[in-house]
Amino acid sequence: MVRADGCFACNVPLCLCGGSPTPTPGFDSQGRRLFEVEGGSGFLLVVEARPGNNGAAPGSNVPPPTPGLGQYPSLQIVSNQPLGNGSTAICDKQPTSEGGGGVPGFPTLNFEPDKVDAMVDLACRFEIKLAGEPCTLDRTGNEATISGLPSNGRQYCFAVTQREGFPPGDTVLLGRVADAAGNPGPPVPIVIRR
């Protein structure tokens, strides 16, 4: 979680960035990284991935928003809470008279086929960036990745708006990134506390 302007390393003297959301995440009682935000939107959710042991670069596949297609995106994230209004429409980034704009949540977090449409729905909201063109800024306001990615790493950036806003309380996200050949990396959980 970083500020909407991309600042991630703050709360130090003379820092150009302000330090909200949490600049250094804490951990919950289960050892998951915990990010605290004051509102449910108005920040960037950033995922960084580096090549795995096989050397393949992180993938950039986002399948078409076709219900039931069953094709996994490269960036695979599921949420235990609905985001926004929890709409089951895929890639409905703009609210409509029928609702729209949200992402469904699931009480059980896993990457089973019944969650593929929701993973595509969330993946299509992220911009995929090469390590040399990140969406994040260091404490001096210069472009930089958060974890010092190699040149063949990728950064996935999602500007969370009210349409996909996080609900009050704790929301657990379970995410992983597949490489360009479709091999998924290890799952990583985080908690967003509002």
C-alpha positions in Angstrom: 0.0 0.0 0.0 1.4 3.4 -1.0 0.0 6.9 -1.3 -2.0 7.8 -4.4 1.0 9.8 -5.7 3.3 6.6 -5.4 5.2 7.6 -2.3 6.2 4.6 -0.3 9.1 5.5 2.0 8.3 8.3 4.4 8.0 9.6 7.9 11.6 10.7 7.9 13.0 14.3 8.1 12.8 16.3 4.8 10.8 13.5 3.1 8.7 14.7 0.2 6.2 12.0 0.9 3.8 12.1 3.8 3.7 8.7 5.3 0.1 7.5 4.9 -0.8 4.6 4.4 1.5 2.9 6.8 5.1 3.4 5.5 6.4 0.3 7.3 3.8 -2.4 7.6 3.2 -4.2 10.8 2.1 -7.8 11.2 -1.1 -9.3 12.5 -1.4 -12.2 15.0 -1.0 -14.7 12.2 2.2 -13.2 10.9 0.6 -11.6 7.8 1.8 -8.1 6.8 -0.7 -5.5 8.0 -1.3 -2.2 6.2 -3.5 0.4 7.9 -5.4 2.9 5.8 -7.7 5.7 7.0 -10.1 5.4 4.1 -11.1 2.5 1.9 -9.8 4.2 -1.2 -7.4 6.9 -2.5 -4.2 4.9 -2.4 -2.2 2.5 -4.6 -2.1 -1.2 -4.1 1.3 -2.3 -5.5 2.5 -5.9 -6.1 6.1 -6.5 -7.1 7.4 -9.7 -8.7 10.8 -10.9 -9.7 11.8 -13.8 -11.9 11.5 -17.2 -10.2 14.1 -20.0 -9.9 13.5 -20.9 -13.6 14.5 -17.4 -14.7 11.2 -16.6 -16.5 10.0 -13.1 -16.1 6.8 -12.4 -14.3 3.8 -12.5 -16.6 1.6 -9.8 -18.0 -1.4 -11.8 -19.2 -4.8 -10.4 -18.5 -7.5 -12.6 -20.2 -10.5 -11.0 -21.8 -13.4 -10.3 -19.4 -15.4 -13.3 -20.6 -17.5 -15.0 -17.8 -16.6 -18.6 -17.4 -13.6 -18.5 -19.7 -11.5 -20.1 -17.0 -8.2 -18.5 -18.1 -6.0 -17.4 -15.1 -4.4 -13.9 -15.2 -0.7 -13.6 -14.4 -1.6 -11.5 -11.4 -3.9 -13.6 -9.2 -5.5 -12.0 -6.2 -8.5 -13.0 -4.2 -10.2 -11.1 -1.3 -12.1 -12.4 1.7 -14.3 -9.3 1.6 -16.2 -7.7 -1.4 -14.5 -4.6 -2.7 -16.8 -1.8 -3.6 -20.3 -3.2 -4.1 -18.9 -6.7 -4.8 -20.2 -6.8 -8.3 -19.7 -10.2 -10.1 -19.4 -8.4 -13.5 -15.8 -8.7 -14.9 -13.7 -5.6 -15.4 -16.7 -3.3 -14.7 -14.6 -0.4 -13.8 -17.4 2.2 -14.2 -20.6 2.0 -12.1 -23.8 1.5 -14.1 -27.5 1.7 -13.3 -27.3 -2.1 -12.6 -24.5 -1.5 -10.0 -21.1 -2.4 -11.1 -17.7 -1.2 -10.1 -16.8 -3.7 -7.4 -15.0 -7.1 -7.0 -16.6 -10.1 -5.2 -15.1 -11.5 -2.0 -14.8 -15.1 -0.8 -14.8 -16.5 2.7 -12.3 -19.1 1.7 -9.2 -17.8 0.0 -7.6 -20.1 -2.6 -7.0 -20.1 -6.3 -9.6 -22.6 -7.3 -11.3 -22.3 -10.7 -14.5 -20.9 -9.2 -12.5 -17.7 -8.4 -10.9 -17.2 -11.8 -13.5 -14.6 -13.0 -13.0 -12.5 -9.8 -9.2 -12.8 -10.3 -9.5 -11.5 -13.8 -11.9 -8.7 -12.5 -9.2 -7.5 -10.1 -6.2 -8.1 -12.4 -7.7 -5.9 -15.1 -7.7 -2.9 -12.7 -3.9 -3.1 -12.3 -1.4 -1.3 -14.6 1.6 -3.5 -15.4 4.9 -1.7 -15.2 8.5 -2.7 -16.0 11.0 -2.2 -13.2 12.5 0.8 -15.0 9.2 2.6 -15.1 7.6 2.1 -11.7 4.5 3.7 -10.3 6.2 4.3 -7.0 8.5 7.0 -5.6 11.2 6.8 -3.0 11.5 9.1 0.0 13.1 11.8 -2.1 10.4 11.7 -4.7 12.3 9.8 -7.4 11.0 6.9 -9.3 12.0 3.6 -7.6 10.6 0.2 -7.0 9.8 -0.7 -3.4 12.0 -3.8 -3.2 14.7 -3.0 -5.7 13.5 -5.1 -8.6 15.8 -6.4 -11.2 15.3 -5.0 -14.8 13.2 -8.1 -15.7 10.9 -7.7 -12.7 7.4 -6.3 -12.8 5.3 -3.9 -10.8 1.5 -4.2 -10.8 -0.2 -1.0 -9.7 -3.9 -0.4 -8.8 -5.2 3.0 -8.0 -8.0 2.1 -5.5 -11.1 4.3 -6.0 -14.4 4.4 -4.2 -15.8 2.0 -6.8 -13.5 -0.8 -5.4 -13.0 0.6 -1.9 -12.1 -1.6 1.0 -14.8 -2.1 3.7 -14.2 -1.2 7.3 -12.3 -3.8 9.4 -9.8 -6.3 8.1 -9.7 -7.4 4.5 -7.3 -10.3 3.7 -5.9 -10.5 0.2 -4.1 -13.7 -1.0 -2.0 -13.1 -4.1 0.5 -14.7 -6.3 2.1 -14.0 -9.7 2.6 -16.4 -12.5 5.6 -16.2 -14.8 5.4 -15.7 -18.5 5.0 -19.5 -19.0 2.1 -19.6 -16.6 3.9 -21.1 -13.6 2.5 -19.6 -10.4 4.8 -18.3 -7.6 4.2 -18.8 -3.9 1.0 -17.3 -2.4 1.4 -14.3 -0.1 -1.3 -13.0 2.2 -1.7 -9.4 3.4 -4.2 -7.6 5.6 -5.7 -4.2 4.8 -7.1 -2.7 8.0 -9.4 0.2 7.7 
